[in-house]
């Protein structure tokens, strides 16, 4: 898995006029990390949360996409609880939920 965002990349993208980012989650930390493991064993959820905090600090527009299916639908509230505090306080600004039949 390649995680492209860090502070330097965010700065370059914003300087280039890109200010809207979509971040995808597959569940709370344990579910997400199981589905999207990093080769080095680190938590991809933690990296995403770090990146979310960077984006919030830079006042970027963030779309959080949560992949929901029959195996993780029960974890929706846990996903939101695990987001960085800065995102949770403005959750309605960042979170768009759509549903499909699971």
KOLGU-4560 file (N, C-alpha, C; in nm, 3 decimals, padded with zeros to 5 digits):
<recs>
<n_xx: 00.084 n_yy: -00.117 n_zz: 00.000 ca_xx: 00.000 ca_yy: 00.000 ca_zz: 00.000 c_xx: 00.089 c_yy: 00.123 c_zz: 00.000 mol: A seq: 1 type: UNK>
<n_xx: 00.055 n_yy: 00.217 n_zz: -00.085 ca_xx: 00.129 ca_yy: 00.342 ca_zz: -00.092 c_xx: 00.041 c_yy: 00.452 c_zz: -00.034 mol: A seq: 2 type: UNK>
<n_xx: 00.091 n_yy: 00.519 n_zz: 00.066 ca_xx: 00.020 ca_yy: 00.632 ca_zz: 00.126 c_xx: 00.094 c_yy: 00.757 c_zz: 00.084 mol: A seq: 3 type: UNK>
<n_xx: 00.034 n_yy: 00.832 n_zz: -00.005 ca_xx: 00.105 ca_yy: 00.941 ca_zz: -00.070 c_xx: 00.111 c_yy: 01.071 c_zz: 00.009 mol: A seq: 4 type: UNK>
<n_xx: 00.023 n_yy: 01.090 n_zz: 00.102 ca_xx: 00.018 ca_yy: 01.218 ca_zz: 00.171 c_xx: 00.115 c_yy: 01.226 c_zz: 00.288 mol: A seq: 5 type: UNK>
<n_xx: 00.179 n_yy: 01.338 n_zz: 00.299 ca_xx: 00.252 ca_yy: 01.380 ca_zz: 00.418 c_xx: 00.251 c_yy: 01.532 c_zz: 00.412 mol: A seq: 6 type: UNK>
<n_xx: 00.311 n_yy: 01.597 n_zz: 00.510 ca_xx: 00.305 ca_yy: 01.743 ca_zz: 00.515 c_xx: 00.363 c_yy: 01.808 c_zz: 00.389 mol: A seq: 7 type: UNK>
<n_xx: 00.475 n_yy: 01.756 n_zz: 00.339 ca_xx: 00.537 ca_yy: 01.814 ca_zz: 00.220 c_xx: 00.449 c_yy: 01.799 c_zz: 00.097 mol: A seq: 8 type: UNK>
<n_xx: 00.390 n_yy: 01.682 n_zz: 00.079 ca_xx: 00.303 ca_yy: 01.660 ca_zz: -00.037 c_xx: 00.179 c_yy: 01.747 c_zz: -00.028 mol: A seq: 9 type: UNK>
<n_xx: 00.119 n_yy: 01.756 n_zz: 00.091 ca_xx: 00.002 ca_yy: 01.841 ca_zz: 00.110 c_xx: 00.037 c_yy: 01.986 c_zz: 00.075 mol: A seq: 10 type: UNK>
<n_xx: 00.151 n_yy: 02.035 n_zz: 00.122 ca_xx: 00.193 ca_yy: 02.172 ca_zz: 00.091 c_xx: 00.207 c_yy: 02.193 c_zz: -00.059 mol: A seq: 11 type: UNK>
<n_xx: 00.270 n_yy: 02.098 n_zz: -00.128 ca_xx: 00.287 ca_yy: 02.109 ca_zz: -00.273 c_xx: 00.153 c_yy: 02.109 c_zz: -00.345 mol: A seq: 12 type: UNK>
<n_xx: 00.062 n_yy: 02.019 n_zz: -00.304 ca_xx: -00.069 ca_yy: 02.012 ca_zz: -00.369 c_xx: -00.149 c_yy: 02.140 c_zz: -00.347 mol: A seq: 13 type: UNK>
<n_xx: -00.149 n_yy: 02.191 n_zz: -00.226 ca_xx: -00.222 ca_yy: 02.315 ca_zz: -00.198 c_xx: -00.161 c_yy: 02.430 c_zz: -00.277 mol: A seq: 14 type: UNK>
<n_xx: -00.028 n_yy: 02.437 n_zz: -00.285 ca_xx: 00.040 ca_yy: 02.540 ca_zz: -00.364 c_xx: 00.002 c_yy: 02.529 c_zz: -00.512 mol: A seq: 15 type: UNK>
<n_xx: -00.024 n_yy: 02.406 n_zz: -00.559 ca_xx: -00.063 ca_yy: 02.383 ca_zz: -00.699 c_xx: -00.213 c_yy: 02.407 c_zz: -00.722 mol: A seq: 16 type: UNK>
<n_xx: -00.286 n_yy: 02.444 n_zz: -00.616 ca_xx: -00.428 ca_yy: 02.474 ca_zz: -00.630 c_xx: -00.521 c_yy: 02.358 c_zz: -00.598 mol: A seq: 17 type: UNK>
<n_xx: -00.467 n_yy: 02.249 n_zz: -00.549 ca_xx: -00.550 ca_yy: 02.134 ca_zz: -00.512 c_xx: -00.578 c_yy: 02.146 c_zz: -00.362 mol: A seq: 18 type: UNK>
<n_xx: -00.705 n_yy: 02.159 n_zz: -00.328 ca_xx: -00.738 ca_yy: 02.181 ca_zz: -00.187 c_xx: -00.849 c_yy: 02.088 c_zz: -00.137 mol: A seq: 19 type: UNK>
<n_xx: -00.893 n_yy: 01.995 n_zz: -00.221 ca_xx: -00.995 ca_yy: 01.899 ca_zz: -00.181 c_xx: -00.935 c_yy: 01.758 c_zz: -00.188 mol: A seq: 20 type: UNK>
<n_xx: -00.955 n_yy: 01.683 n_zz: -00.079 ca_xx: -00.896 ca_yy: 01.551 ca_zz: -00.069 c_xx: -01.001 c_yy: 01.452 c_zz: -00.026 mol: A seq: 21 type: UNK>
<n_xx: -00.997 n_yy: 01.332 n_zz: -00.082 ca_xx: -01.085 ca_yy: 01.224 ca_zz: -00.039 c_xx: -01.002 c_yy: 01.119 c_zz: 00.033 mol: A seq: 22 type: UNK>
<n_xx: -01.045 n_yy: 01.086 n_zz: 00.153 ca_xx: -00.979 ca_yy: 00.986 ca_zz: 00.235 c_xx: -01.075 c_yy: 00.869 c_zz: 00.251 mol: A seq: 23 type: UNK>
<n_xx: -01.027 n_yy: 00.749 n_zz: 00.229 ca_xx: -01.113 ca_yy: 00.630 ca_zz: 00.235 c_xx: -01.077 c_yy: 00.544 c_zz: 00.354 mol: A seq: 24 type: UNK>
<n_xx: -01.180 n_yy: 00.503 n_zz: 00.428 ca_xx: -01.165 ca_yy: 00.413 ca_zz: 00.543 c_xx: -01.249 c_yy: 00.288 c_zz: 00.520 mol: A seq: 25 type: UNK>
<n_xx: -01.204 n_yy: 00.177 n_zz: 00.573 ca_xx: -01.275 ca_yy: 00.050 ca_zz: 00.558 c_xx: -01.334 c_yy: -00.001 c_zz: 00.688 mol: A seq: 26 type: UNK>
<n_xx: -01.323 n_yy: 00.077 n_zz: 00.793 ca_xx: -01.375 ca_yy: 00.034 ca_zz: 00.922 c_xx: -01.297 c_yy: 00.101 c_zz: 01.031 mol: A seq: 27 type: UNK>
<n_xx: -01.324 n_yy: 00.064 n_zz: 01.158 ca_xx: -01.241 ca_yy: 00.115 ca_zz: 01.267 c_xx: -01.100 c_yy: 00.059 c_zz: 01.251 mol: A seq: 28 type: UNK>
<n_xx: -01.009 n_yy: 00.104 n_zz: 01.335 ca_xx: -00.867 ca_yy: 00.073 ca_zz: 01.318 c_xx: -00.839 c_yy: -00.075 c_zz: 01.289 mol: A seq: 29 type: UNK>
<n_xx: -00.889 n_yy: -00.166 n_zz: 01.372 ca_xx: -00.855 ca_yy: -00.307 ca_zz: 01.354 c_xx: -00.908 c_yy: -00.363 c_zz: 01.222 mol: A seq: 30 type: UNK>
<n_xx: -01.029 n_yy: -00.325 n_zz: 01.185 ca_xx: -01.087 ca_yy: -00.373 ca_zz: 01.058 c_xx: -01.013 c_yy: -00.311 c_zz: 00.941 mol: A seq: 31 type: UNK>
<n_xx: -00.991 n_yy: -00.180 n_zz: 00.946 ca_xx: -00.922 ca_yy: -00.110 ca_zz: 00.838 c_xx: -00.781 c_yy: -00.167 c_zz: 00.818 mol: A seq: 32 type: UNK>
<n_xx: -00.706 n_yy: -00.182 n_zz: 00.929 ca_xx: -00.569 ca_yy: -00.234 ca_zz: 00.918 c_xx: -00.566 c_yy: -00.376 c_zz: 00.865 mol: A seq: 33 type: UNK>
<n_xx: -00.666 n_yy: -00.457 n_zz: 00.898 ca_xx: -00.673 ca_yy: -00.594 ca_zz: 00.845 c_xx: -00.696 c_yy: -00.591 c_zz: 00.694 mol: A seq: 34 type: UNK>
<n_xx: -00.783 n_yy: -00.503 n_zz: 00.649 ca_xx: -00.816 ca_yy: -00.495 ca_zz: 00.507 c_xx: -00.710 c_yy: -00.422 c_zz: 00.425 mol: A seq: 35 type: UNK>
<n_xx: -00.639 n_yy: -00.331 n_zz: 00.489 ca_xx: -00.538 ca_yy: -00.251 ca_zz: 00.419 c_xx: -00.406 c_yy: -00.256 c_zz: 00.496 mol: A seq: 36 type: UNK>
<n_xx: -00.345 n_yy: -00.372 n_zz: 00.499 ca_xx: -00.221 ca_yy: -00.385 ca_zz: 00.575 c_xx: -00.104 c_yy: -00.313 c_zz: 00.507 mol: A seq: 37 type: UNK>
<n_xx: -00.015 n_yy: -00.261 n_zz: 00.588 ca_xx: 00.108 ca_yy: -00.203 ca_zz: 00.535 c_xx: 00.216 c_yy: -00.309 c_zz: 00.538 mol: A seq: 38 type: UNK>
<n_xx: 00.302 n_yy: -00.308 n_zz: 00.440 ca_xx: 00.407 ca_yy: -00.409 ca_zz: 00.431 c_xx: 00.497 c_yy: -00.412 c_zz: 00.554 mol: A seq: 39 type: UNK>
<n_xx: 00.520 n_yy: -00.296 n_zz: 00.614 ca_xx: 00.611 ca_yy: -00.291 ca_zz: 00.729 c_xx: 00.540 c_yy: -00.320 c_zz: 00.861 mol: A seq: 40 type: UNK>
<n_xx: 00.409 n_yy: -00.349 n_zz: 00.856 ca_xx: 00.336 ca_yy: -00.384 ca_zz: 00.976 c_xx: 00.277 c_yy: -00.266 c_zz: 01.051 mol: A seq: 41 type: UNK>
<n_xx: 00.310 n_yy: -00.143 n_zz: 01.009 ca_xx: 00.253 ca_yy: -00.025 ca_zz: 01.074 c_xx: 00.103 c_yy: -00.017 c_zz: 01.047 mol: A seq: 42 type: UNK>
<n_xx: 00.035 n_yy: 00.062 n_zz: 01.125 ca_xx: -00.108 ca_yy: 00.081 ca_zz: 01.112 c_xx: -00.139 c_yy: 00.182 c_zz: 01.002 mol: A seq: 43 type: UNK>
<n_xx: -00.207 n_yy: 00.140 n_zz: 00.896 ca_xx: -00.247 ca_yy: 00.234 ca_zz: 00.792 c_xx: -00.352 c_yy: 00.331 c_zz: 00.846 mol: A seq: 44 type: UNK>
<n_xx: -00.432 n_yy: 00.286 n_zz: 00.944 ca_xx: -00.531 ca_yy: 00.374 ca_zz: 01.007 c_xx: -00.461 c_yy: 00.492 c_zz: 01.075 mol: A seq: 45 type: UNK>
<n_xx: -00.353 n_yy: 00.465 n_zz: 01.147 ca_xx: -00.280 ca_yy: 00.572 ca_zz: 01.216 c_xx: -00.220 c_yy: 00.671 c_zz: 01.117 mol: A seq: 46 type: UNK>
<n_xx: -00.168 n_yy: 00.622 n_zz: 01.006 ca_xx: -00.113 ca_yy: 00.710 ca_zz: 00.903 c_xx: -00.223 c_yy: 00.798 c_zz: 00.845 mol: A seq: 47 type: UNK>
<n_xx: -00.339 n_yy: 00.739 n_zz: 00.819 ca_xx: -00.452 ca_yy: 00.815 ca_zz: 00.767 c_xx: -00.496 c_yy: 00.921 c_zz: 00.867 mol: A seq: 48 type: UNK>
<n_xx: -00.506 n_yy: 00.886 n_zz: 00.994 ca_xx: -00.544 ca_yy: 00.983 ca_zz: 01.097 c_xx: -00.443 c_yy: 01.098 c_zz: 01.104 mol: A seq: 49 type: UNK>
<n_xx: -00.316 n_yy: 01.066 n_zz: 01.093 ca_xx: -00.212 ca_yy: 01.170 ca_zz: 01.091 c_xx: -00.234 c_yy: 01.262 c_zz: 00.971 mol: A seq: 50 type: UNK>
<n_xx: -00.261 n_yy: 01.203 n_zz: 00.857 ca_xx: -00.284 ca_yy: 01.282 ca_zz: 00.736 c_xx: -00.409 c_yy: 01.368 c_zz: 00.748 mol: A seq: 51 type: UNK>
<n_xx: -00.514 n_yy: 01.314 n_zz: 00.809 ca_xx: -00.634 ca_yy: 01.394 ca_zz: 00.832 c_xx: -00.604 c_yy: 01.516 c_zz: 00.917 mol: A seq: 52 type: UNK>
<n_xx: -00.524 n_yy: 01.498 n_zz: 01.019 ca_xx: -00.487 ca_yy: 01.610 ca_zz: 01.105 c_xx: -00.408 c_yy: 01.716 c_zz: 01.027 mol: A seq: 53 type: UNK>
<n_xx: -00.321 n_yy: 01.672 n_zz: 00.939 ca_xx: -00.246 ca_yy: 01.766 ca_zz: 00.853 c_xx: -00.343 c_yy: 01.844 c_zz: 00.765 mol: A seq: 54 type: UNK>
<n_xx: -00.438 n_yy: 01.774 n_zz: 00.704 ca_xx: -00.533 ca_yy: 01.840 ca_zz: 00.615 c_xx: -00.621 c_yy: 01.940 c_zz: 00.689 mol: A seq: 55 type: UNK>
<n_xx: -00.664 n_yy: 01.904 n_zz: 00.810 ca_xx: -00.745 ca_yy: 01.995 ca_zz: 00.891 c_xx: -00.663 c_yy: 02.120 c_zz: 00.924 mol: A seq: 56 type: UNK>
<n_xx: -00.538 n_yy: 02.100 n_zz: 00.963 ca_xx: -00.450 ca_yy: 02.212 ca_zz: 00.999 c_xx: -00.431 c_yy: 02.306 c_zz: 00.880 mol: A seq: 57 type: UNK>
<n_xx: -00.427 n_yy: 02.250 n_zz: 00.759 ca_xx: -00.408 ca_yy: 02.330 ca_zz: 00.639 c_xx: -00.540 c_yy: 02.385 c_zz: 00.584 mol: A seq: 58 type: UNK>
<n_xx: -00.650 n_yy: 02.360 n_zz: 00.656 ca_xx: -00.782 ca_yy: 02.408 ca_zz: 00.617 c_xx: -00.825 c_yy: 02.356 c_zz: 00.479 mol: A seq: 59 type: UNK>
<n_xx: -00.786 n_yy: 02.232 n_zz: 00.449 ca_xx: -00.823 ca_yy: 02.170 ca_zz: 00.323 c_xx: -00.967 c_yy: 02.120 c_zz: 00.331 mol: A seq: 60 type: UNK>
<n_xx: -01.028 n_yy: 02.103 n_zz: 00.217 ca_xx: -01.161 ca_yy: 02.043 ca_zz: 00.210 c_xx: -01.142 c_yy: 01.892 c_zz: 00.207 mol: A seq: 61 type: UNK>
<n_xx: -01.209 n_yy: 01.821 n_zz: 00.297 ca_xx: -01.188 ca_yy: 01.677 ca_zz: 00.312 c_xx: -01.320 c_yy: 01.604 c_zz: 00.290 mol: A seq: 62 type: UNK>
<n_xx: -01.316 n_yy: 01.502 n_zz: 00.207 ca_xx: -01.427 ca_yy: 01.410 ca_zz: 00.191 c_xx: -01.383 c_yy: 01.277 c_zz: 00.249 mol: A seq: 63 type: UNK>
<n_xx: -01.453 n_yy: 01.230 n_zz: 00.350 ca_xx: -01.421 ca_yy: 01.100 ca_zz: 00.409 c_xx: -01.518 c_yy: 00.998 c_zz: 00.351 mol: A seq: 64 type: UNK>
<n_xx: -01.462 n_yy: 00.902 n_zz: 00.282 ca_xx: -01.543 ca_yy: 00.796 ca_zz: 00.223 c_xx: -01.524 c_yy: 00.671 c_zz: 00.307 mol: A seq: 65 type: UNK>
<n_xx: -01.633 n_yy: 00.614 n_zz: 00.351 ca_xx: -01.627 ca_yy: 00.492 ca_zz: 00.431 c_xx: -01.687 c_yy: 00.378 c_zz: 00.350 mol: A seq: 66 type: UNK>
<n_xx: -01.605 n_yy: 00.280 n_zz: 00.322 ca_xx: -01.652 ca_yy: 00.162 ca_zz: 00.249 c_xx: -01.726 c_yy: 00.071 c_zz: 00.346 mol: A seq: 67 type: UNK>
<n_xx: -01.855 n_yy: 00.059 n_zz: 00.325 ca_xx: -01.940 ca_yy: -00.022 ca_zz: 00.413 c_xx: -01.991 c_yy: -00.143 c_zz: 00.336 mol: A seq: 68 type: UNK>
<n_xx: -01.981 n_yy: -00.258 n_zz: 00.399 ca_xx: -02.037 ca_yy: -00.380 ca_zz: 00.341 c_xx: -02.096 c_yy: -00.464 c_zz: 00.455 mol: A seq: 69 type: UNK>
<n_xx: -02.144 n_yy: -00.580 n_zz: 00.422 ca_xx: -02.212 ca_yy: -00.665 ca_zz: 00.521 c_xx: -02.119 c_yy: -00.704 c_zz: 00.636 mol: A seq: 70 type: UNK>
<n_xx: -01.988 n_yy: -00.704 n_zz: 00.613 ca_xx: -01.895 ca_yy: -00.748 ca_zz: 00.717 c_xx: -01.848 c_yy: -00.636 c_zz: 00.809 mol: A seq: 71 type: UNK>
<n_xx: -01.872 n_yy: -00.510 n_zz: 00.772 ca_xx: -01.823 ca_yy: -00.402 ca_zz: 00.859 c_xx: -01.930 c_yy: -00.298 c_zz: 00.893 mol: A seq: 72 type: UNK>
<n_xx: -02.054 n_yy: -00.316 n_zz: 00.848 ca_xx: -02.159 ca_yy: -00.218 ca_zz: 00.871 c_xx: -02.183 c_yy: -00.193 c_zz: 01.020 mol: A seq: 73 type: UNK>
<n_xx: -02.163 n_yy: -00.292 n_zz: 01.101 ca_xx: -02.187 ca_yy: -00.277 ca_zz: 01.245 c_xx: -02.084 c_yy: -00.187 c_zz: 01.313 mol: A seq: 74 type: UNK>
<n_xx: -01.977 n_yy: -00.152 n_zz: 01.243 ca_xx: -01.870 ca_yy: -00.072 ca_zz: 01.302 c_xx: -01.877 c_yy: 00.077 c_zz: 01.268 mol: A seq: 75 type: UNK>
<n_xx: -01.983 n_yy: 00.122 n_zz: 01.203 ca_xx: -01.989 ca_yy: 00.260 ca_zz: 01.156 c_xx: -01.965 c_yy: 00.361 c_zz: 01.267 mol: A seq: 76 type: UNK>
<n_xx: -02.029 n_yy: 00.345 n_zz: 01.381 ca_xx: -02.010 ca_yy: 00.443 ca_zz: 01.489 c_xx: -01.867 c_yy: 00.440 c_zz: 01.542 mol: A seq: 77 type: UNK>
<n_xx: -01.805 n_yy: 00.322 n_zz: 01.545 ca_xx: -01.666 ca_yy: 00.311 ca_zz: 01.590 c_xx: -01.570 c_yy: 00.384 c_zz: 01.496 mol: A seq: 78 type: UNK>
<n_xx: -01.601 n_yy: 00.380 n_zz: 01.367 ca_xx: -01.516 ca_yy: 00.448 ca_zz: 01.270 c_xx: -01.512 c_yy: 00.597 c_zz: 01.303 mol: A seq: 79 type: UNK>
<n_xx: -01.628 n_yy: 00.655 n_zz: 01.323 ca_xx: -01.636 ca_yy: 00.798 ca_zz: 01.351 c_xx: -01.569 c_yy: 00.833 c_zz: 01.483 mol: A seq: 80 type: UNK>
<n_xx: -01.582 n_yy: 00.747 n_zz: 01.583 ca_xx: -01.520 ca_yy: 00.772 ca_zz: 01.714 c_xx: -01.368 c_yy: 00.773 c_zz: 01.706 mol: A seq: 81 type: UNK>
<n_xx: -01.312 n_yy: 00.698 n_zz: 01.612 ca_xx: -01.167 ca_yy: 00.687 ca_zz: 01.601 c_xx: -01.100 c_yy: 00.797 c_zz: 01.522 mol: A seq: 82 type: UNK>
<n_xx: -01.179 n_yy: 00.889 n_zz: 01.467 ca_xx: -01.121 ca_yy: 00.998 ca_zz: 01.388 c_xx: -01.053 c_yy: 01.100 c_zz: 01.480 mol: A seq: 83 type: UNK>
<n_xx: -00.957 n_yy: 01.177 n_zz: 01.427 ca_xx: -00.892 ca_yy: 01.280 ca_zz: 01.508 c_xx: -00.993 c_yy: 01.380 c_zz: 01.564 mol: A seq: 84 type: UNK>
<n_xx: -00.965 n_yy: 01.434 n_zz: 01.681 ca_xx: -01.058 ca_yy: 01.527 ca_zz: 01.747 c_xx: -01.096 c_yy: 01.643 c_zz: 01.657 mol: A seq: 85 type: UNK>
<n_xx: -00.999 n_yy: 01.698 n_zz: 01.583 ca_xx: -01.029 ca_yy: 01.812 ca_zz: 01.495 c_xx: -01.129 c_yy: 01.776 c_zz: 01.387 mol: A seq: 86 type: UNK>
<n_xx: -01.128 n_yy: 01.651 n_zz: 01.344 ca_xx: -01.224 ca_yy: 01.606 ca_zz: 01.243 c_xx: -01.359 c_yy: 01.581 c_zz: 01.310 mol: A seq: 87 type: UNK>
<n_xx: -01.358 n_yy: 01.516 n_zz: 01.427 ca_xx: -01.483 ca_yy: 01.486 ca_zz: 01.496 c_xx: -01.561 c_yy: 01.612 c_zz: 01.532 mol: A seq: 88 type: UNK>
<n_xx: -01.491 n_yy: 01.718 n_zz: 01.568 ca_xx: -01.562 ca_yy: 01.840 ca_zz: 01.606 c_xx: -01.630 c_yy: 01.906 c_zz: 01.487 mol: A seq: 89 type: UNK>
<n_xx: -01.584 n_yy: 01.874 n_zz: 01.368 ca_xx: -01.645 ca_yy: 01.928 ca_zz: 01.246 c_xx: -01.692 c_yy: 01.816 c_zz: 01.155 mol: A seq: 90 type: UNK>
<n_xx: -01.737 n_yy: 01.707 n_zz: 01.216 ca_xx: -01.769 ca_yy: 01.587 ca_zz: 01.139 c_xx: -01.864 c_yy: 01.612 c_zz: 01.024 mol: A seq: 91 type: UNK>
<n_xx: -01.962 n_yy: 01.698 n_zz: 01.046 ca_xx: -02.058 ca_yy: 01.723 ca_zz: 00.939 c_xx: -01.996 c_yy: 01.798 c_zz: 00.822 mol: A seq: 92 type: UNK>
<n_xx: -01.883 n_yy: 01.863 n_zz: 00.843 ca_xx: -01.815 ca_yy: 01.929 ca_zz: 00.733 c_xx: -01.739 c_yy: 01.828 c_zz: 00.647 mol: A seq: 93 type: UNK>
<n_xx: -01.700 n_yy: 01.714 n_zz: 00.705 ca_xx: -01.610 ca_yy: 01.622 ca_zz: 00.636 c_xx: -01.672 c_yy: 01.491 c_zz: 00.592 mol: A seq: 94 type: UNK>
<n_xx: -01.779 n_yy: 01.449 n_zz: 00.655 ca_xx: -01.830 ca_yy: 01.314 ca_zz: 00.634 c_xx: -01.953 c_yy: 01.314 c_zz: 00.545 mol: A seq: 95 type: UNK>
<n_xx: -01.947 n_yy: 01.238 n_zz: 00.440 ca_xx: -02.062 ca_yy: 01.220 ca_zz: 00.352 c_xx: -02.091 c_yy: 01.071 c_zz: 00.349 mol: A seq: 96 type: UNK>
<n_xx: -02.209 n_yy: 01.036 n_zz: 00.387 ca_xx: -02.246 ca_yy: 00.894 ca_zz: 00.388 c_xx: -02.342 c_yy: 00.866 c_zz: 00.275 mol: A seq: 97 type: UNK>
<n_xx: -02.314 n_yy: 00.765 n_zz: 00.202 ca_xx: -02.411 ca_yy: 00.714 ca_zz: 00.106 c_xx: -02.423 c_yy: 00.566 c_zz: 00.132 mol: A seq: 98 type: UNK>
<n_xx: -02.532 n_yy: 00.511 n_zz: 00.094 ca_xx: -02.552 ca_yy: 00.369 ca_zz: 00.123 c_xx: -02.595 c_yy: 00.295 c_zz: -00.001 mol: A seq: 99 type: UNK>
<n_xx: -02.573 n_yy: 00.169 n_zz: 00.004 ca_xx: -02.622 ca_yy: 00.081 ca_zz: -00.100 c_xx: -02.666 c_yy: -00.047 c_zz: -00.030 mol: A seq: 100 type: UNK>
<n_xx: -02.733 n_yy: -00.129 n_zz: -00.100 ca_xx: -02.782 ca_yy: -00.252 ca_zz: -00.041 c_xx: -02.664 c_yy: -00.343 c_zz: -00.010 mol: A seq: 101 type: UNK>
<n_xx: -02.656 n_yy: -00.388 n_zz: 00.115 ca_xx: -02.547 ca_yy: -00.477 ca_zz: 00.156 c_xx: -02.603 c_yy: -00.611 c_zz: 00.196 mol: A seq: 102 type: UNK>
</recs>
